[in-house]
Amino acid sequence: MQIRNNYDKDVFNGDVGHIESVSMNESSLKVRFEEKLVEYEDS
């Protein structure tokens, strides 16, 4: 669940997604929110 609005990624507080992939090499993961796939980097 997204807990903060992220206008750059077009996801908002309360949006629920499912993890599609995790990349340990790139320290990132991809989450599917309905019809969009969003990538998060380790920060």
N, C-alpha and C positions, 0 to 999 in steps of 0.2 A: 504494500500500500504506500502510495506517495504521501509524504507527510508535510511537504512544503510545495507551494506553487513554483513551477519552473517554466517560465514563459518561453525561454529559448528552446526547450525540448517539447513544449506544448503539452505538458502534464501538470495536473493540479491536485491540491490537497484532497485526499479521499479517493483518487483514482486507484483502482485495483488492477494489478498486472500479474503476469506469470513469467518467471525466469525461463528464458529459452536456451541461453548458453552462458558459460563462464569461461573466461580466458585467463589462466594464471600467468601466462607469459606476458600478456598485455595489461594485466591487473584491471580487467574490465568485465562487465557482464551486460547481457542484452535482455530486456524485459519487454514482453508483448502486452500493450494496453489496447484492448479491442482490436482495431485495425492498424495500429502503428507499432513499430518496433523501435525502442529507445535504448541507446547505449549509454552506460554509466561507467566512468573511469574512477579509479581509486584516487581519492583526494584527501 
